[in-house]
Amino acid sequence: MAYDLITMGRIGVDLYPLQTGVPLPQVTSFGKFLGGSATNVAVAAARLGRDTAVITRTGEDPFGEYLHQALRDFGVDDRWVTPVPGLATPITFCEVFPPDDFPLYFYRRPKAPDLEIDAHELDLEAIREAGIFWVTGTGLSEEPSRTATLAALAHRAKAGTTVFDLDWRPMFWTDPAAARPFYEEALRHTTVAVGNLDEVEVATGVREPHAAAEALLAAGVELAVVKQGPKGVLAVHRDGTTAEVPPLPVNVLNGLGAGDAFGGSLCHGLLEGWDLERIMRHANAAGAIVASRLECSSAMPTAREIEAAVTAGEVR
């Protein structure tokens, strides 16, 4: 069986406050959710009817068991989610201050199991055969995950669509200069690069959106997708096709996870063969819908919800 989408990267438990506008020291109740960007992208695509799987690792603990159950409940294949004895499943807390302040607190010490993905344990043929293979910048931050990520990309050799989510998390690196050589190596093996302005600057040294898109194309990708925040999203294809789509109006509750919903919808649109502007409009709408909800994974929208938002021109 060839999967529509295989993602590789972070997994963990999100503990989100059920009270908004309240600092963590004063929060009294939390919700528990499946989390991790690569995992959320697989969930988002599965919600749109895609056959998805994720390559990652958890702790050998009850939280790890919870993540397996959550993946199965969302319809994501968990066969390549394996435990790492001696390491704890990561937990992420956030604070929710709408509309634009959502501090994250990662508990991934002494090391996150998802950074223990080993190249020798990868099902390289499944990776090569997948319609889309998705990797993240965080996967390049430490060994052995770094070698595993680059080995998977090299074996896939741009078969099908290969997406590099630039996913810059400064707490996982010493500085941007340390990251750039590994980002450049990953870009040589990928067909699509996706990132916000901070992330494209880390990858290319360029921040202006159009120049950054051109720099990503020059680095080897076929499609550069640059998220511009309040200005929407810019997508530039090597064939000269360009789409620049404004954001949908939305009352933001929690902006975390919006990018993962965008990613899942992006993959769906690419697999469907949609034109670039339609892909971006639907991905934008998917992200906006999740931004209007508290949680991430369980908030991923259906195709009907996305279509309704695109048609209405807003998230209602």
KALIN-V311233 format. One record per residue. N is the residue number from 1. NEAR is the number of other ideal C-beta (glycine too) atoms within 12 Angstrom. Layout:
n = [N	N]
near = [NEAR	NEAR]
This chain:
n = [1	2	3	4	5	6	7	8	9	10	11	12	13	14	15	16	17	18	19	20	21	22	23	24	25	26	27	28	29	30	31	32	33	34	35	36	37	38	39	40	41	42	43	44	45	46	47	48	49	50	51	52	53	54	55	56	57	58	59	60	61	62	63	64	65	66	67	68	69	70	71	72	73	74	75	76	77	78	79	80	81	82	83	84	85	86	87	88	89	90	91	92	93	94	95	96	97	98	99	100	101	102	103	104	105	106	107	108	109	110	111	112	113	114	115	116	117	118	119	120	121	122	123	124	125	126	127	128	129	130	131	132	133	134	135	136	137	138	139	140	141	142	143	144	145	146	147	148	149	150	151	152	153	154	155	156	157	158	159	160	161	162	163	164	165	166	167	168	169	170	171	172	173	174	175	176	177	178	179	180	181	182	183	184	185	186	187	188	189	190	191	192	193	194	195	196	197	198	199	200	201	202	203	204	205	206	207	208	209	210	211	212	213	214	215	216	217	218	219	220	221	222	223	224	225	226	227	228	229	230	231	232	233	234	235	236	237	238	239	240	241	242	243	244	245	246	247	248	249	250	251	252	253	254	255	256	257	258	259	260	261	262	263	264	265	266	267	268	269	270	271	272	273	274	275	276	277	278	279	280	281	282	283	284	285	286	287	288	289	290	291	292	293	294	295	296	297	298	299	300	301	302	303	304	305	306	307	308	309	310	311	312	313	314	315	316]
near = [15	22	35	33	47	48	52	56	49	50	53	46	39	44	32	38	32	20	22	24	18	19	18	22	11	12	22	11	15	23	25	27	40	50	46	51	50	50	55	52	57	53	49	51	50	39	36	37	22	38	25	44	40	52	48	53	43	43	34	21	22	17	31	33	19	28	43	32	19	36	35	20	18	33	26	42	31	32	20	36	42	27	25	29	14	14	26	26	39	41	33	37	29	37	27	35	22	21	22	17	17	30	20	32	24	29	24	32	15	15	24	38	37	48	38	33	45	23	25	12	24	32	28	25	17	26	39	26	22	40	32	45	52	56	53	50	46	43	48	43	36	29	19	26	38	34	25	34	47	31	31	44	39	25	24	35	18	24	25	27	32	41	50	52	49	47	43	35	32	20	18	34	23	12	13	26	14	19	34	28	19	35	45	28	25	47	42	24	33	44	35	43	50	50	47	34	27	24	39	44	27	38	43	35	20	26	22	18	31	22	21	35	40	24	30	43	32	22	33	27	40	30	36	43	49	43	39	28	25	17	18	28	44	37	43	32	27	22	12	13	22	25	30	24	32	22	33	36	20	31	18	30	32	39	38	39	45	44	39	48	48	48	53	56	51	47	48	41	39	39	28	23	12	22	19	31	23	25	37	39	33	43	48	46	46	51	48	43	46	45	39	30	33	30	35	49	46	26	38	44	41	25	26	17	28	37	20	21	33	30	16	17	18	19	31	16]
